[in-house]
């Protein structure tokens, strides 16, 4: 439930202005790491090799997480770099000498960082200890996954530990949080991606003091929190204000008194300071936003995640009720739910009687005869010729020789279909038609494509037919699934080919379901490292 309007007005009446404290964090070793990674990514971006692109993405994720959350500087820091970039001694051979030199600098700085506590963590601890000692009510804004970084922090004030009530992760949570004294945010204010936060924090504060901790050189997103019309009308003035850390500033209707705190050892001018500016802008994905779709993030076990389109249906196994569900998922922290990720062999399903099956009758009849005569030899001939399907025998018996009912069942790949016709004796056949003599393969292929097109045009898409079949198979197999998944967080269920589909289903325990992402369409339904996902946060 939100805060009543009268409470908010009374709250603001008491405040001449809101306090905004910005605490800069400095570490020369971390700056060296930041510069070297940015230089590596600059060099890598000139390449279009897939391996290099993957390394670039992993480096973007690595440094963005370190800039926006209180990560421990420990052995994991250098180990993560080694996982991304490989063996340092041979890196020059496959990445080039410039990258190898920067890699060595990065590793050296990462090892130096392990000697002391991350100053971001120690400064955060001091601020929280001061708040608690004065009996003030505080909140911390961070993502759900960043919470674990805070849980490992030691607060040196009695037996104090951070609790759920101290955290806000979303805009609805913020609106329902009531009035409190202090809000703490690590990292710059950004509208989306890593370090993103709702602009209501600045335009509709429900607290007295905002405390922001960020690494030296990091800036808030230009115009964050400003009304778009006001921003463009006064962009020069706002640009000037954004880069000043003191004085009074209006953001919307709110008057903020800004103050800055920086360690004495932080130099006024940084060496290679351009490499420490606008890092989040530099690391942000450059894809066209019009190619993005609204999505939910399903966090799975083993630090994996998958995006699904908003309002799309998923297969889920409810282990508590031992039932299969095909439904639209909503934001939650579910108990006992497993996402079912199908890995099916290529199959074509349709929903109509094909308008023409003249040629399919002929090759299906011949295929049936050959399979009855010697199935093992037939499968061997097809595989040797290049039909490399895993469940080839099941495809023949369960699909390809079946009489045409909805669509013409045939190999999904036309190259495989050509091989099949060659093996059973139709490869060189020619047919006289009213348009002249045509190869049998060409006519049979056209017949298949037309039958599939008819099914698509009526809106009965292949995935809908597969979903219906899959739901029936799963519903009939809940007992077996329950036994297989007992006390597990992930397991695989092999489909019985006799039931119509071949392949397997991966059952992955759901940790959380989170809304608020706008994702490239190409990333939908792809299982990926959970750390990659925050770059698309709204």
N, C-alpha and C positions, 0 to 999 in steps of 0.2 A: 504494500500500500504506500502511495506517495505521500509527500509532506503536505499538509493543508496550507493553502495559500496565505492565510493569516499568520501562520508560524513563520513562513518565509519572509513576509513583509516586516514582521516584528524583528526578525533576525537581522535583516539589512538595516533597519532603523538604528540598531545598536552599533553598527559598524560604519565608521566614517569611510573606511576603505578595507579591502581584503589584502592580506599580506601574501607576498609571493617571494619565497626565498629560493635562490638558485645556488646550489652547491656544486662547484666544479671539482672533478676528481682528476688527479694527475699521476702519471707513471711514465717515466721516459722509456722504460723497457716495453711497456704496452704500446707507446707511440711508435717505437721501432717496428713492432709486430704489425701495427695498423698500416704504416707506410709501405712495408715490404709486401704485404698481402695486396694492397691496392695497386702497387706497381706490377705485381704478377698478373692480376686480373686485367690490367690495362694491356699487357702484352698478349695474354691469352685471347682477348676479344678479337684479335686480328685473324684468329684461326676459325675454320668451320669444321674441324675434325670432331667427331662425336666424343671421343675420349677427353679431348681438351675442354669441350663444352661442359662435360660432366664435372671435371675438376674445377672449372670456373664456378659452377653452381654450388658445389660443396664448399668452396672458399667463401662465397657470398654468404651462405648460411652460417658458417663458422664464425666469421667476424661480426655479423649482424647480431647474433645471439650474445656474444661477448660485450657488445656495445649497449645492449638494451636490458640486461638482467645481471643480478649479482652472482656471476659464475665463480666458482672456486678456481684460483690459479694453482693447479696441481699437475701431477704427472699426465693426467688426461689431456692437458693442453697440447703438449708436444706429441703425444700419441695420436691425437685426432689429426694433427698436421701430417704425420707419417702415414696414416691411413689414406688421407686424401692424395698426397703427392708421392708416396712410395719410398723406396730406399734412397736416402740422400746421397750415398756414395756413387750411385749409378744414375742419378737424376739428370745429369748433364747429357747423357747419351740419348735420352728420349724426350727431354723437355727443353734442351738447349742450355748453354752455359749461363746466360743472363738469368734464367729462371732458377737454375741450380744455385747460383750465388745468393739470390734473394731468399731461396728456400733455407739455405744455411743460416742466413741472418735471422730469419723467422724462428728457426729452431733454437738458436742461441738465446734470443730474447725470451722465448717461451720457457727455457730452462732457468733463466734468471728470474722470471716472474714467480717461479715455484719457491723461491727462497723466502718470500714474504707473503703475508695475507693480501688478497685483493683489496686495495684501498677503498674501492666502492663498498665492499662489505663492511669494513671497519667504520667508515663514515656513516653508513646506514645504521649500524649498531649504536653509535654514539647519539645519533639523532633520536632514535627510538627510546634509548635509555633516558634521555633528557625529557622526552614527552611523558613517559611513564612516571618519572620522579615528580613531575608537576601535576600528576593526576588528570592529565588531559585525555580525551577520547580521540582515537586516531583510526584512520583507514589507510590501506595500501592498495594502489591500483596496479594490477598486473594481469597477465593472462593466466588461465587455469594451469597451464603446463609450467609456467615460470614459478608457480607456487612452491614447487619442490626445492628450488634454489633458496628461497627464503626460509624453508623449514630447517635447512642445515646451518642457518646463522645462529650464533650464540648471543643472547641478550644478557649482558652482565648486570642484571638487576633482580636480585633474589632468585626465585624459581620461575621467573617470567618466561613464557613461551608464546609465540605467535599462534593465534587461534583463527578458526574460520571466520569469526565475526570481525576480525581485523582486515579482511580482504574484500575487495570489490573487483570483479572481472568483466562486467558488462554494463551497458547503459541502463537496462532495467534494474539491475542491482543497485546502481548508483542512485537512481530515482527513489528506490525503496529504502535507502539506507538511513534516512532521517538526518537530523542535524548533528554535527560533530565538530571537533576542534581543528584537527589537522589531517590533511590528505598528503600522502607521500607517493611520488612517482619517480621511477628510475628511467632515464633515457629521455630523448627529446620528445616533444609533442608532435605527433604525426596523425594524419587523418586515416591512413590505411597502411597495412604491412607491419613490419617489425616496429615496435615501440608505439603502435597506434593507441589512441585514447579518444573517448567522446569529447567533442568540443564543449559540451555542457559543463565540463569541469571548469572552464574559464568563463563561459557565458551565463551559467546558472549555478554558482557555487553554493553548496549547502554546508560549508565549513568556514572557519575563520582564517586559516593559514594553509597555503599550498607550499610544500617542500619538494623541490625537484633536484635530483642528483643526476649529473651527466658528465661524461668524459670531456676533457678540454678539447675545444675545436668543434664539438657537436652543437648544432643549432636546431631550434624548433623549425618545423615546416613553415615556410613563408606564408603568412596570412592565416595560420591556424587559429580558429575561434572567431574570426572576423566575419561579419555579414558580407556576402559576395559583392553587393552593390557598393557598400562603403569601402571595401577592400580595393576595388578597381578605381574608385574615385580618388582614393587617398593612398595609392600604392607607394608613392615615394616616401610619404610621411611614415607609413606603417613599416616600410623596409628599414627606415632609420631607427624606429622604436624597437623593432625586433632585435636589432643588433646592439641595443643599449641594455645594460643589466641593472640600472638603477633608476630611481625617480618614480613619478606617478604616470600610469598609463590607463586609458579607458579601453576595455574590450567589451563591445556591446554596451549595456547599461552599467557595467561593473567598473568601479575605480580600483585599480590594483596599485599597491605600494611595493615596488620591486627592490630587492637587495641581493647582493652577490657575495658569495663566500668562496675563496680560492686558497689553496695551500701556498705558503710563502715560497716554496721551491718551484712553483709553476712559473716559467718565464713569460714575460710580456709578449714576446715574439717567438714563435716556434720555428725551429729549423724545418724546412720543407713543409710549411704550414698548409699549403694548398692540398697536400695529401691527407690532411686531417679535416678538411672542410667538406660539408655536404656529402658525407659518406653514404647516408641512407638513400639520397637521391642517386648517387653513383651506382649503388648496388641494387637499386630497384629494377625489377624486370621491365623491359621496354616494350612488351607486347601491346598491341592496340586494345584499349579497354572495351571497344565495341565487340571484340571477339570473346569477351568474358561473360559468364553466367552466374547468377546467384546460386550459392551452394551451401550445404551442410558439411561439416567435417566430422567424420566418425573416427574417433581415436581408438586404435586397436592395441592388442598386446604387442610386446617386442618393439615398442616405439615406432609403430607403423600407423599410418592414417590413410583414409580414402575419402575423396570428395564425391558427394552425390548431388544431383540437381535438386533444387528446392521443389518440393511436392512430388518427387518421383518415388516409386515404390521399390522396396528391397525385400529380399528373402531373409528372414530372421528366425533363429531357433531360440525359443524361450525354454531354458533348461529347468526353470522353477516349475512351470506348468506342463513341461514336456509336450510342447506343441510347435508347429511350424506356422509362421505368420508371414503374409505377403502384404505389406502395408507401407504407408508414408510415415517416416520416422520424424520425431519432434525433438527439440533440444531437451536434454536430460542427462542424468548420470545413472543409467539403468543398471539393474542387478540381474545377473543370470541370462543376459542376452548375448547371442552369438550372431555375427554377420556371416551369411553364407555367400561365399564367392565361388561361382561356378567356373570350372575349367573344362569345357565340353569339347569333344572332338567335332570337327566341321560336319554339320548336318543341315540339310535344307528341308524345312517344313513349309507347307502352304495351306490354303484354306478353300481352294476352289477345285472343281473338276476342270482339268485342262481342256481348252477348246479343241485342241488337236493333239493326238498322240499316235499318228500314223507310223512315224519312224521309231518312237520309243518302244512300241509293241514288238518291233522286229529285234532291236538290240537287247531288250530285256529278256525276250524268249531265248535268244542265243546264249546270253549270260547265264540264265538259269540252267540251261543244259550243260554248259561247261562247268559250272559250279557243282552240279550233281555228279558229273563224271569224275572230277578230281579237283576238289577245292584247294588242297595244299599246293598242287602244281600251279593252279591258276593264280593264287596269292603270290607265290614265288615269282612267277613271270611278271606280274604287275609291279611288284616291289623292285625287281631287278631293272625294270624299264623306267622306274622313277616315280611310281605312285607310293609315296612314303607316308601313308597314313598309319597311325598306331593300331587302330582297330579295323583294319582293312576287311577282314573276314566278316565282322559284324555289319560293316557298311554294305557289303554285298548282299548278305542274307536278309538284313532287316530293312534295307532301304532300296538299293538299286534295282533288285529284281522284283520289287513290289509293283503290282499293277498301278497305273496312274489313277489316283483318286482326287487329290487336291491339286498338287503340282506334280510335275514329272521329277521324281527323285533320281538324281544322277550325281556324279562327282561335282563338288563345288567348284573346283578348278577346271577350266576348259582344257588345260594342258593334260590333266589327269584323264579327262573324258576322252581326249584324242588317243591317249595310250591305251585306254580300255577298249576302244573300238578297233585299234590295230591288233590287239592281242586276241580278240574274239572273231576277227576276220572281216570287219567292215571298213578298215582303214583306207583301202584303195577303191572302194565301191563308188560308182557314179550312178546318178539317178536322172532320168529324163523327165523334165518338168515343162510347163508351158512357157517358162522363161529360158529354156535351154537345158543343157546337161550340167548338173551341179553335183559336187561331192556329197556323199551321204553324210559325212561329218558336219558339213556346213548346214545342211537342212535339219539334222538332228539337234544341233546346237541352237539354231534359231527357234526350234520348237520348244526347247527347254527354257530359253530366255523369255519367250512369250508367256509361257505358263507361270513363270515366276513374276513377271510383270503384272499379270492379271491379279495375282494375289496381293501384290503391293498396292495396286490402284484401288482395291476395295478396302484398304486400310487394315487388312489382316497381315500385319508385318510378321516376319519370321520370329522376332524376339517374343512377341505376344504368344505365339503358338508354343514356343519352347517354354515360356514361363508357365503356361497352363499345364503342360506335360510334366514339367519339373515339380510343380506344386503337388500334383497327384502322386508322383513317385515319393517325394519327401513325406507326405502325409501317411503313406503306407509303410514308411520305414522308421517311424519315430522310436519304436522300441529298440531297434538296432542302433540308431543314432544315440539314444540315451546311454546305452551300454558302452558305446565307443567313446563318448565324451565325458564319462564320469571322472570327476576330479581333474579335468584338464582345462587349460586355457586356449588350446588350439588343437585341432585334429582334422584328419582328412577322411572323407567318406567316398568310397569307390562305387560308382553307379553300376548296376547290373545291366549289361547290354540287352538282356532278354526283355527289359522293361521299356525299351524304345530309345533311350539316350545313352551315349557312351562318354566316358571321361570321369572326372572326379569333382568333389565339392570340398572347398576348404572352409572350415568352421573356425572363426576367429573371435575371441571374446571382446565385447565392446566395453571400453573404459568410459567413454563419454560421447555425447552427440552435441555438437556446438554449431550454432548459426552464426551469420555475420561474415561471410566470405564471398568474394567475387573472383572467380577462378577462370583461367583459360579453358575453353571447351575441350581442348585436347587433354586436359588433366582430370576430367571427370571419370570416375570409376577406375582410376589407376591407383594401386596401392603404392605408397611411397614412405620414405623416412618422415616421421612426424615433424622433425625440425624444419623441413622444407615448407611446411604449410602456412606458417605465420606471415610469409611474404604476401599472401593474398587476403589477409584479414582486413575487413572494412574499418 
